[in-house]
Amino acid sequence: MKSIKTKETVQTINTLNKESNLHHFEKIKHINVKKKDIRKDENINQERDGQQYATNSVINREKNILPKVEYQVCAVRNWKKQRKKNNKSIHKNIPIMYHGNNIKASKSTHQHYLDNTKKINIRNVNKQNKINIKNQTLVKNSQIKKGRRNKINFYNLRMKDIAINKYKKKKLKQSSKKAIKRSTNGAVIVSKNIYKVTKAIIKGVPKLMTIGMGFLLLCVISLFIGVFGALSYDTRVDSSTMNLSQEVIEYRMIIEQYAKKYDIEEYVPLIQAVMMQESGGKGSDPMQSSECPYNKKYPKKHNGITNAEYSIDVGVHYLSNCLKKANVESVSDIDNISLGLQGYNYGNGYIQWAINYFGGYTRANAKVFSDEKKAELQVKVYGDPDYVPHVLRYYHIGNGNMVDIAKSQVGNVGGKTYWSWYGFKSRVSWCACFVSWVANESRDLNVTVPKFSLVEDGISWYKNKGRWRDRSYIPKSGDLIFFDWNNDNDPDHVGIVEKVENNKVYTIEGNSKDECREKKYAISSKSIFGYGVI
């Protein structure tokens, strides 16, 4: 309930707190009407004002509640329902007449107002509904037409694509058929030509056999000999290494002494290669071992050692330690030898570092280690990252093991590899050339084995060096064995001792019936003239 005061009276009117009543009192502040004398003009104006308000009220309400419909039938049905509701609301919204303290309503005014308002209301509602329905119908129709147009366009495009695809498939099928036909025709033509050529060859074979059989056989034999000879001379041994200096060669006896002391006797050629790289055999520190941990006598600085033999002692000791840490198994274990050599240059801490992070030596990780140490020590140079290839220039894979190299040549026929290496332009007796070639490959040439082509020259060299032994000597692997077939004190042949076993000496010889062969003799054989000790 809500209390309302008017200007005409102080009396409080209690009305229901309805939206329609509140709306009515907001619009119509007060109505001053006498009880009986109501002028016509005033009635007309009031009726007009009431009609206008009622009309606007209904139209506004219709606009708010009129449902948005898609079809005309639904719009009409909803409009009828709404009209009934509006009629009820019009009855409630009749203007209240005031006269003094009494609230009364004029029947005639009320009825007249109601009739006119209803007619105007219905007329306006019908008009508005028609407009809304027309607009909605137009929008709906335009949307339907647009949708139809889109569907038609989509359908046309789809049909066009289908037609194009069918056309392409048809063309592709036709072109593939043509290609198959062409290839088939080509194959048939080629087959016919092959058949013709084959037929002609078959017909001509008897003629060729009768006319040129001798020539064909000669060509085949020549080709066979050429291929066999090329394969026989392909030894696959790399001899592109550099020679040792005379100074390094002169240190061999001292190197052998300390190699034996530190249990790397078979690695003498490797020690020589290290010395060659470090100093070329020159100076008072030929092994450049002043900074090694085993140097206990001299300052640990560059060229601190001033005694060459002590330098060799320390250097061989340290190299032995590096080879053992690198797990070197033999003189041909180049991978681990490389690891040990780089450790000799950098310090053996590199060896464990390379194994942990890379599994062994590589030129790349040698460079990485050098760079890390330069950054750590703040120096511009740390060791030689290419130390390994620099040392191996002077060391062959067969270094210190002439027997292995000699065995790799077993089966070579003709010996051209060896006598042409020596410098001969045509074949000669090549047993001494073979021994010299093997010594060159093992880097023992002119160190423990001379370069010689005559057997007598080799014997003279060993006698002059004090390394000659007579037939009573028990040879060791790698020694040279000389033979005198006729026992006339004129030696005829030379080979390499492989081993001695069960009173027999096993050898590897070149030019044994023009071939490299493995042979054996009784240790007491009279054909043995003597031995050259390496």
C-alpha positions in Angstrom: 0.0 0.0 0.0 1.2 3.6 -0.7 0.0 7.0 0.6 -0.7 9.7 -1.9 -1.4 13.4 -1.3 -3.1 15.8 -3.8 -3.2 19.5 -4.0 -7.0 19.7 -3.6 -7.3 17.8 -0.4 -5.1 16.7 2.5 -7.0 13.4 2.7 -4.7 10.4 2.4 -5.8 7.9 -0.2 -4.7 4.3 0.2 -4.3 2.5 -3.1 -2.9 -0.7 -4.2 0.8 -0.4 -5.1 0.3 -1.4 -8.7 2.4 -0.3 -11.6 -0.7 0.9 -13.5 -1.9 3.1 -10.7 1.5 4.6 -10.0 1.8 5.3 -13.7 -1.6 6.9 -13.8 -0.9 9.3 -10.9 2.5 10.2 -12.4 0.9 11.3 -15.7 -2.3 12.9 -14.3 -1.3 15.1 -11.3 -4.9 16.0 -10.4 -8.3 16.4 -12.0 -10.5 19.2 -10.7 -14.1 18.3 -11.7 -17.2 19.6 -10.1 -19.9 17.3 -9.2 -22.6 18.2 -11.7 -21.5 21.1 -13.8 -18.9 19.7 -16.2 -18.3 21.7 -19.2 -18.3 20.1 -22.6 -15.0 21.6 -23.6 -13.3 20.4 -20.5 -14.8 16.9 -21.0 -13.6 16.8 -24.5 -10.1 17.8 -23.5 -10.1 15.3 -20.7 -11.3 12.6 -23.0 -8.7 13.5 -25.6 -5.9 13.5 -22.9 -7.2 10.2 -21.6 -7.4 8.7 -25.0 -3.9 9.8 -26.0 -2.5 8.4 -22.7 -4.4 5.1 -23.0 -3.4 4.8 -26.6 0.3 5.4 -25.9 0.2 3.1 -22.9 -1.3 0.2 -25.0 1.0 0.8 -27.9 4.1 0.8 -25.6 2.9 -2.3 -23.8 2.2 -4.0 -27.1 5.7 -3.2 -28.3 7.2 -4.7 -25.2 5.2 -7.9 -25.0 4.4 -8.6 -28.7 6.4 -11.7 -29.4 8.7 -11.9 -32.3 7.1 -14.4 -34.6 8.3 -15.8 -37.8 5.0 -16.6 -39.4 1.8 -14.5 -39.8 -0.5 -17.1 -38.3 1.4 -17.1 -35.0 1.4 -13.3 -34.9 -2.4 -13.1 -35.3 -3.0 -15.7 -32.6 -0.7 -14.0 -30.1 -2.3 -10.6 -31.0 -5.7 -11.9 -30.1 -4.5 -13.2 -26.7 -2.8 -9.9 -26.0 -5.9 -7.9 -26.9 -7.9 -9.6 -24.3 -5.3 -8.8 -21.7 -5.2 -5.2 -22.8 -9.0 -4.8 -22.5 -8.7 -5.9 -18.9 -6.0 -3.4 -18.2 -8.0 -0.5 -19.7 -10.8 -1.1 -17.2 -8.3 -0.8 -14.4 -6.7 2.4 -15.8 -10.0 4.6 -15.8 -9.4 8.1 -14.6 -10.6 8.8 -11.1 -12.9 11.9 -10.6 -12.5 13.9 -7.5 -15.1 16.1 -6.0 -14.3 17.5 -2.6 -13.6 14.7 -0.2 -15.6 12.1 -2.3 -14.1 10.0 -5.0 -16.6 9.3 -7.7 -16.5 8.5 -11.3 -19.0 9.8 -13.9 -20.7 7.0 -15.6 -21.2 8.8 -18.9 -17.7 10.0 -18.9 -16.4 6.6 -18.0 -18.4 4.8 -20.6 -17.6 7.3 -23.3 -13.9 7.2 -22.4 -13.9 3.5 -22.4 -15.6 3.1 -25.7 -13.5 5.6 -27.5 -10.3 4.4 -25.9 -11.1 0.8 -26.9 -11.7 1.7 -30.5 -8.6 3.8 -30.8 -6.6 1.1 -29.0 -7.8 -1.7 -31.3 -7.3 0.5 -34.3 -3.7 1.3 -33.3 -2.9 -2.2 -32.2 -4.2 -3.6 -35.5 -2.2 -1.1 -37.4 1.0 -1.7 -35.4 0.6 -5.5 -35.7 0.1 -5.3 -39.4 3.3 -3.2 -39.7 5.3 -5.6 -37.5 4.0 -8.6 -39.3 4.8 -7.1 -42.6 8.3 -6.2 -41.6 8.9 -9.6 -40.1 7.5 -11.2 -43.2 9.8 -9.1 -45.4 12.8 -10.0 -43.3 11.9 -13.6 -43.3 11.3 -13.7 -47.0 14.6 -11.9 -47.7 16.4 -14.4 -45.5 14.7 -17.3 -47.2 15.5 -16.0 -50.6 19.1 -15.3 -49.5 19.4 -18.9 -48.1 17.9 -20.3 -51.3 20.3 -18.3 -53.4 23.2 -19.5 -51.2 22.0 -23.1 -51.5 21.6 -22.8 -55.3 25.1 -21.2 -55.6 26.6 -24.0 -53.5 24.8 -26.7 -55.4 26.0 -25.2 -58.8 29.6 -24.9 -57.6 29.5 -28.5 -56.2 28.1 -29.9 -59.5 30.7 -27.9 -61.4 33.5 -29.4 -59.3 32.1 -32.9 -59.8 31.9 -32.4 -63.5 35.5 -31.1 -63.6 36.8 -34.0 -61.5 35.1 -36.5 -63.8 36.6 -34.8 -66.8 40.1 -34.9 -65.2 39.8 -38.6 -64.3 38.7 -39.4 -67.8 41.6 -37.6 -69.3 44.0 -39.2 -66.9 42.7 -42.6 -67.6 43.0 -41.9 -71.3 46.6 -40.6 -71.0 47.6 -43.6 -68.9 46.2 -46.0 -71.4 48.1 -44.2 -74.1 51.3 -44.3 -72.1 50.8 -48.1 -71.4 50.2 -48.6 -75.1 53.3 -46.6 -76.0 55.5 -48.5 -73.5 54.1 -51.8 -74.6 54.7 -51.0 -78.2 58.3 -49.8 -77.3 58.9 -53.0 -75.4 57.7 -55.1 -78.3 59.9 -53.2 -80.7 62.9 -53.6 -78.4 62.2 -57.3 -77.9 62.0 -57.7 -81.7 65.3 -55.9 -82.2 67.0 -58.0 -79.5 65.6 -61.1 -81.1 67.0 -60.1 -84.5 70.4 -59.2 -83.0 70.5 -62.5 -81.0 69.6 -64.4 -84.1 72.2 -62.7 -86.1 74.9 -63.4 -83.4 73.9 -67.0 -83.2 74.2 -67.4 -86.9 77.5 -65.6 -86.9 79.1 -67.6 -84.0 80.3 -70.5 -86.2 82.0 -68.0 -88.5 83.6 -66.2 -85.6 84.7 -69.5 -84.1 86.3 -70.6 -87.4 87.9 -67.2 -88.2 88.8 -65.5 -84.9 88.9 -68.1 -82.2 92.6 -67.8 -81.7 92.4 -64.0 -81.4 89.5 -64.2 -78.9 91.4 -66.6 -76.7 94.5 -64.4 -76.8 92.4 -61.4 -75.7 90.8 -63.3 -72.8 94.2 -64.6 -71.6 95.7 -61.1 -71.8 92.8 -59.6 -69.9 93.0 -62.3 -67.2 96.8 -61.8 -66.7 96.4 -58.0 -66.5 93.7 -58.1 -63.9 95.5 -60.8 -61.8 98.7 -58.8 -62.0 97.0 -55.6 -60.9 95.4 -57.4 -58.0 98.6 -59.0 -57.0 100.5 -55.7 -56.9 97.8 -53.9 -54.9 99.4 -54.4 -51.4 97.3 -51.7 -49.7 100.2 -50.7 -47.5 100.8 -47.0 -46.9 104.5 -46.1 -47.1 104.1 -42.3 -47.2 105.9 -41.7 -43.9 108.9 -39.5 -43.2 112.3 -40.8 -42.3 114.1 -40.4 -39.0 117.0 -38.1 -38.7 120.5 -39.4 -38.2 120.6 -38.0 -34.7 117.5 -40.0 -33.6 119.0 -43.2 -35.2 122.2 -42.8 -33.2 120.1 -42.8 -30.0 118.6 -46.2 -30.7 120.8 -48.2 -28.3 120.0 -45.9 -25.4 116.3 -45.9 -26.3 116.3 -49.8 -26.4 118.0 -49.8 -22.9 115.3 -47.7 -21.3 112.4 -49.2 -23.3 113.4 -52.6 -21.8 113.7 -51.0 -18.4 110.1 -49.7 -18.5 108.6 -52.7 -20.3 107.9 -51.2 -23.7 110.8 -52.9 -25.6 108.7 -53.5 -28.7 107.8 -49.8 -28.9 111.3 -48.6 -29.7 110.2 -47.2 -33.2 107.3 -45.3 -31.5 109.8 -43.8 -29.0 112.0 -42.8 -31.9 109.0 -41.2 -33.6 108.2 -39.2 -30.5 111.8 -38.0 -30.2 111.8 -37.0 -33.9 108.7 -34.9 -33.3 109.9 -33.4 -30.1 113.5 -32.4 -31.1 114.7 -34.3 -34.1 117.3 -35.8 -31.8 118.9 -32.5 -31.1 119.7 -30.6 -27.9 120.3 -31.8 -24.3 116.6 -32.6 -23.8 115.8 -34.7 -26.9 112.6 -36.1 -25.4 111.5 -32.7 -24.1 110.7 -34.4 -20.8 111.8 -31.6 -18.4 108.2 -30.9 -17.3 107.3 -34.6 -16.8 106.5 -35.7 -13.2 109.4 -38.2 -13.3 112.0 -35.4 -13.6 113.5 -35.3 -10.1 117.0 -33.8 -10.9 116.4 -30.7 -13.1 114.1 -27.7 -13.1 110.6 -28.5 -14.4 110.7 -25.9 -17.2 111.2 -25.9 -20.9 114.7 -27.4 -21.7 115.3 -27.7 -17.9 117.1 -31.1 -18.4 120.7 -30.7 -19.6 121.6 -34.4 -19.9 120.4 -36.2 -23.0 120.4 -39.7 -21.5 118.4 -38.5 -18.5 115.9 -36.9 -20.8 115.5 -40.3 -22.6 115.1 -42.1 -19.2 112.4 -39.7 -18.0 110.6 -39.5 -21.4 110.5 -43.2 -22.0 109.3 -43.7 -18.4 106.5 -41.2 -18.9 105.5 -42.6 -22.4 105.3 -46.1 -20.9 102.9 -44.8 -18.2 100.7 -43.1 -20.9 100.6 -46.2 -23.1 99.5 -48.3 -20.1 96.8 -45.8 -19.1 95.6 -45.8 -22.6 95.3 -49.6 -22.6 97.5 -50.1 -25.7 97.6 -53.7 -26.6 100.1 -53.9 -29.5 102.3 -51.9 -31.8 99.4 -51.8 -34.3 96.8 -50.6 -31.8 96.8 -47.1 -33.4 93.6 -45.9 -31.7 94.9 -46.4 -28.2 98.5 -45.4 -29.2 97.0 -42.1 -30.4 95.3 -41.6 -27.0 98.6 -42.3 -25.2 100.6 -40.0 -27.5 98.3 -37.0 -26.9 98.5 -37.8 -23.2 102.3 -37.5 -23.5 101.9 -34.1 -25.0 99.1 -32.7 -22.7 99.8 -34.7 -19.6 98.2 -38.0 -18.8 95.2 -36.2 -17.3 93.9 -35.9 -20.8 93.7 -39.7 -21.2 91.1 -40.2 -18.5 89.2 -37.0 -19.7 89.0 -38.3 -23.3 87.8 -41.8 -22.1 85.2 -40.4 -19.8 83.6 -37.9 -22.2 84.4 -39.3 -25.7 85.5 -42.9 -25.3 89.0 -42.2 -26.6 91.1 -39.9 -28.7 89.9 -37.8 -31.6 91.5 -34.8 -33.2 88.4 -32.8 -32.3 88.4 -33.5 -28.6 92.2 -32.8 -28.5 91.4 -29.3 -29.8 88.6 -29.0 -27.2 90.9 -30.0 -24.3 93.5 -27.5 -25.5 90.9 -24.7 -25.6 89.6 -25.5 -22.2 93.1 -25.4 -20.7 94.0 -22.1 -22.4 90.9 -20.5 -20.9 91.5 -22.1 -17.5 95.2 -21.1 -17.3 94.8 -17.8 -19.2 97.5 -18.7 -21.8 97.6 -18.4 -25.5 99.1 -21.9 -26.2 98.5 -25.2 -24.6 100.2 -28.2 -26.2 99.8 -29.4 -29.8 96.2 -30.5 -30.7 97.7 -32.1 -33.8 100.5 -33.9 -31.9 99.3 -37.4 -32.9 99.4 -37.0 -36.7 102.7 -35.2 -36.3 104.2 -38.2 -34.5 102.7 -40.8 -36.7 104.4 -39.3 -39.7 107.5 -41.0 -38.4 105.7 -44.2 -37.3 104.0 -46.8 -39.5 101.3 -49.2 -38.4 103.8 -52.0 -38.7 106.5 -50.3 -36.8 108.7 -52.6 -34.8 107.0 -55.7 -36.3 108.6 -56.7 -39.6 107.1 -60.1 -39.3 103.5 -58.8 -39.5 104.2 -56.8 -42.6 106.1 -59.6 -44.3 103.1 -62.0 -43.6 100.7 -59.6 -45.2 102.6 -60.0 -48.5 102.4 -63.8 -48.6 101.0 -64.9 -52.0 102.5 -61.9 -54.0 103.7 -63.2 -57.4 106.4 -61.6 -59.5 107.7 -59.2 -56.9 107.2 -56.1 -59.0 106.1 -54.0 -56.0 109.5 -54.6 -54.3 112.0 -54.4 -57.2 110.2 -51.4 -58.7 110.2 -49.7 -55.3 114.0 -50.3 -55.1 114.5 -48.6 -58.4 114.8 -51.4 -61.0 113.0 -51.0 -64.3 112.8 -54.7 -65.0 112.7 -57.9 -63.0 115.7 -59.0 -60.9 116.2 -61.6 -58.2 114.1 -59.8 -55.6 114.5 -61.6 -52.2 116.8 -58.8 -50.8 114.5 -56.2 -52.4 111.6 -57.7 -50.5 113.4 -57.6 -47.1 114.5 -54.0 -47.7 110.9 -53.0 -48.6 109.5 -54.6 -45.5 112.1 -52.8 -43.4 111.1 -49.5 -45.0 107.5 -50.2 -44.2 108.3 -50.9 -40.6 110.6 -47.8 -40.4 113.6 -50.1 -39.6 115.4 -49.4 -42.9 118.9 -48.2 -42.3 118.3 -48.7 -38.6 118.3 -52.4 -38.1 118.0 -53.5 -41.7 120.1 -52.0 -44.6 118.7 -51.2 -48.0 120.3 -53.9 -50.2 119.6 -55.9 -53.4 122.6 -58.3 -53.2 122.8 -60.8 -50.5 126.5 -60.3 -50.0 125.9 -56.5 -49.3 123.5 -57.3 -46.5 125.9 -59.7 -44.8 128.7 -57.2 -45.0 126.5 -54.5 -43.3 125.7 -56.7 -40.4 129.3 -57.8 -40.0 130.3 -54.1 -39.9 127.7 -53.3 -37.3 128.7 -56.2 -35.1 125.3 -57.9 -35.5 126.3 -60.9 -37.5 125.7 -64.4 -36.1 126.6 -67.8 -37.5 124.3 -70.8 -37.9 124.8 -71.9 -34.3 122.8 -68.9 -33.1 119.1 -69.4 -32.1 117.4 -66.5 -33.9 114.4 -64.5 -32.7 111.4 -63.1 -34.5 112.4 -60.4 -37.0 116.0 -61.4 -37.5 117.2 -61.9 -41.1 118.2 -65.4 -42.2 120.8 -66.0 -45.0 121.1 -69.2 -47.1 123.8 -70.9 -49.0 122.2 -73.7 -51.1 125.3 -75.2 -52.5 127.4 -74.9 -49.3 130.1 -73.1 -51.4 130.5 -70.1 -49.0 128.7 -68.0 -51.6 125.3 -67.0 -50.0 122.3 -67.2 -52.4 119.2 -66.1 -50.6 117.7 -64.1 -47.6 114.5 -64.1 -45.7 112.9 -63.0 -42.4 112.6 -65.2 -39.3 109.0 -65.6 -38.1 109.6 -67.9 -35.1 111.6 -70.8 -33.8 109.6 -73.8 -32.6 110.4 -77.5 -32.0 114.0 -77.1 -33.4 112.6 -75.6 -36.5 112.9 -72.1 -37.8 109.9 -70.7 -39.7 110.5 -68.0 -42.3 108.8 -65.6 -44.7 110.7 -65.2 -47.9 110.4 -63.3 -51.1 111.2 -64.7 -54.6 110.7 -68.3 -53.4 109.8 -69.7 -56.9 108.9 -66.1 -57.8 106.4 -65.8 -54.9 106.2 -64.6 -51.3 106.0 -67.7 -49.2 106.1 -69.1 -45.6 108.6 -71.9 -45.2 110.3 -73.9 -42.4 113.8 -75.5 -41.9 115.5 -77.6 -39.3 117.4 -75.3 -37.0 120.5 -77.4 -37.8 120.1 -77.3 -41.6 123.3 -76.9 -43.6 121.6 -74.6 -46.0 121.5 -71.9 -43.3 124.5 -69.6 -43.7 124.0 -67.2 -40.8 121.8 -64.5 -39.2 121.6 -60.7 -39.2 120.4 -59.6 -35.7 118.1 -56.6 -35.6 
